[in-house]
Amino acid sequence: MSSIQSTHTAGAGAVPAVPVKPVNQLPASLMLLLAAGTGFAVASLYYSQPMLGILGADIGASDRAVGMVPMLTQLGYALGILLLAPLGDRYDRRRIILIKAAILAGALLLAGASSGIGLLLVASLVIGLSATMAQDIVPAAATLASDEHRGKAVGTVMTGLLLGILLSRVLSGFVAEHFGWRTMFVGASVSIALVGVAAWRGLPRFKATTHLSYSALLGSLGKLARKHPALRRAALSQGLLSVGFSAFWSTLAVMLHGAPFHLGSAAAGSFGLAGAAGALAAPLAGRISDKKGPELVTRLGIGLTAVSFAVMALAAQASAGTQLWFLAIGAVGFDLGVQATLVAHQSIVYSIEPGARSRLNAVLFVSVFIGMATGAALGSLALAQWGWAAVVGLAMLTSLAALAVRMWPGKNRKV
């Protein structure tokens, strides 16, 4: 019987919370569960975005009011990472995942049943908070995998996460247009409920690694950042990459809508498919990280990101058709680079202090979301003031800054 199997019995609800022993090769069914759970959870954050026009007209909400739906969803997710994700070190991660899955499924149903903007906004905030189950699943995968195969496991799970982000908009736009926006929310609720059932049957229990009080647990986030230079370096570098990533995706639809393209939201959504193609290579990044070390992967990933944005910047003055080709190629390149770097950074972070993986993950992703919020604001400003070339120029510069962080020498530096 394998180490994982010895920690639980499939289908049993009452299982002892014993230490999970990492294994070299996680079962394919378990990896599928972890990747799918992460993808469906994080996709819940983005389903609403392509549906806002249809949704607002149906419930009689103004554009300004309906614009608060994605804002509150993202705010809830950021708060959840900061305030809830650290609990994975204090309590059984399996139980946390199950509780959040139940709440998320209910919140999605509530959103689908909303007859007014007030109830929808409440549901949106709860969706964001509970969708952080994705940030409980990733540390769980790192705990289940052995040191030699942690990068591969994290890469596979993160592929699910990024595919959830990139494909959610495409799916929700199609479903809303053909079957209605409420159908999309109901379908999303069913998907999370199925993930919850699968997690109840397939996940082992995880023993708590700390007995700190809640306030001490949150206070330890800053202490961990001060204690570990590798954590600070990873958080700063990934945060800078997130600025460019968010600047691109938050302004792409607006840019394509104007001259010389005059393309609709469906065309912008199709670029998510190009980015998804790049995300599929994340497990390869994890394997390279396991064999050659994560530092090499961070430099290669950031370098690819910078080159991709540089190519798009050079093509900004080309014909419309040529620009579209370079945009598609660049989307594959920089999505691959950002994803590969994130996988490598997580491999670095999770190896720092195994008993604090949930808190280390929270520090990393708080930096990521600060970067994404900054990128969205700066990207919109750059597009309005100086045009699309300024957006990709900003993304290229922040990518080079991230590379400088990784290349900067330091005393007694590990990674």
Summary of the structure (lengths in Angstrom):
residues: 415
radius of gyration: 20.7
end to end distance: 35.7
largest distance: 63.5
contacts: 1550
relative contact order: 0.14
helix: 81%
strand: 0%
